[in-house]
Amino acid sequence: MNVRSQISSVFHLDKCIGCHTCSIACKNLWTDRRGAEYMWWNNVETKPGTGYPTLWEDQEKYKGGWEVTGHDLHLKMGGRGSLLGKIFHNPHLPTVDDYYEPYTYRYGDLFNAPKGDDQPTARPVSMISGEPMKIEAGPNWDDDLGGSPIYAANDPSMKKLSEQEQAQLFALERMVFFYVPRICNHCVNAGCVAACPSGAIYKRGEDGIVLVSQEKCRGWRMCVAGCPYKKTYYTWSTGKSEKCILCYPRQESGQAPACFHSCVGRIRYLGVLLYDADRIEETAKRTDPELVAAQREMILDPHDPEVIAAARKNGVHEQIIKAAQKSPVYRFVKEWELALPLHPEFRTLPMLFYVPPLLPVIATVEEGRTKLGDDFFSSLEQARLPLRYLASLFAGGNEEEVAKAYRKQMAVRLLRRSETVEGISREVAEKACAAAGIGTDEADSIYRLTSLAGLKERVVIPSMLREQALESIEDPHEHRREAGFGTRRKAKRRW
């Protein structure tokens, strides 16, 4: 048993309101500079929709992630020889049009325009060329339009639905959408790490955060192609790649990452997971419907004495083990089986998990009262967004994994309603919990961590991460320089 630790996350989509506060917090802190204008390390997408960059989920187009051929696991974009052949021209890279051309406005025209009959306007200009341009795309161009035929029709996951399901989804009375915030997944089997020819991308041993060494990066952009989630970006002004660093300088000082700290809906949870590194390849080779369960099996119980002993033997610090025992991510992913990985079929074993949103249902009104059906869980079949679509997003096509998470969420909601709303008996709520496979105590724990938990319960960071990071390297400032901090002034000032 090769026990390692990983800082992991859970996003509760039933609470996301699509306010983009997380995106702005990240943009202001990390990518508000020349060459990074189009970078959104955190972005919020509307689903169904095409996402950012456009159609990033379509790996037939981008060739990201891994695939299994026979008994071999290999990058979808090809082996080392294929990578070297694409250094000067890679047809599977996103283009500027797949993102958007960064732009600003000539605000000076509002004040300096000559006197005339017309109101002066600030014309949009490209931040790359400086020339006037027509704005045709942006990082959240399809915001709130995900349920419309314009964008949903091009969603790669819609291909999994039958023609009848697609027609029902596009019907006006059934239109529905939900938000999916995305950051780097800091995958265990990261495609970007494997694709980089220069070895510039690596996972930190103490917490599994994936970083790009700015000194080693040669700007070949194989990491951009190799990441199926398209969360590695190329900085056109420096010729280097950059990505989300999970705000590790903040974590080393005991603070939550910026997007976690600023989240209005309190949808974000951060904690440590212990996993068995010996099972990575075995897990990644499983069939698509088995991937969610296989990834859960790879995650270890931090309370198990054998796991604790193996972790200590492998050099995992005592404080990390204690943090793993308090991890909200472990409870959502392993204990309650509520949180699911985004597109596990990419086989990168992502360490960002999502609690799927409770969907609006088609109900009937009889004698002035809303009726969902005799069986409370029958609303799963009446949901306005098919389970098959959600399964293609979060479960490798395994609808039962999504349905299981929904049954538990519904049971928790029904239990709370039995205490706060007249007309719903405790007995009915307890039967719903039993049908969902959870007890009332567990349902109450889910409710409290979902709705009442404070920041310290939602974000559990080992207090010694900074000290361990400094002990693991000869130069205590190496990590900050490799991530792009202090490189310009390192001769004059040490971080």
Secondary structure, 3 states (H helix, E strand, C coil): CCEEEEEEEEEECCCCCCCCHHHHHHHHHHCCCCCCCCCCCCEEEEECCCCCCCCCCCHHHHCCCEEEECCEEEECCCCHHHHHHCCCCCCCCCCCCCCCCCEEECCCHHHHCCCCCCCCCCCEEECCCCCECCCCCCCCCCCCCCCCHHHHCCCHHHHHCCHHHHHHHHCHHHCCCEEEEECCCCCCCCHHHHHCCCCCEEECCCCCCEEECCCCCCCCCHHHHHCCCCCEEEECCCCEEEECCCCHHHHHCCCCCHHHHHCCCCCEEEEEEEEEHHHHHHHHCCCHHHHHHHHHHHEECCCCHHHHHHHHHCCCCHHHHHHHHCCHHHHHHHHCCCCEECCHHHCCCCCEEEECCCCCECCEEECCEEECCCCHHHHHHHECCCHHHHHHHHCCCCHHHHHHHHHHHHHHHHHHHHHHCCCCCHHHHHHHHHHHCCCHHHHHHHHHHHHCCCHHHHECCCCCHHHHHHHCCCCCCHHHHHCCCCCCCCCCCCC
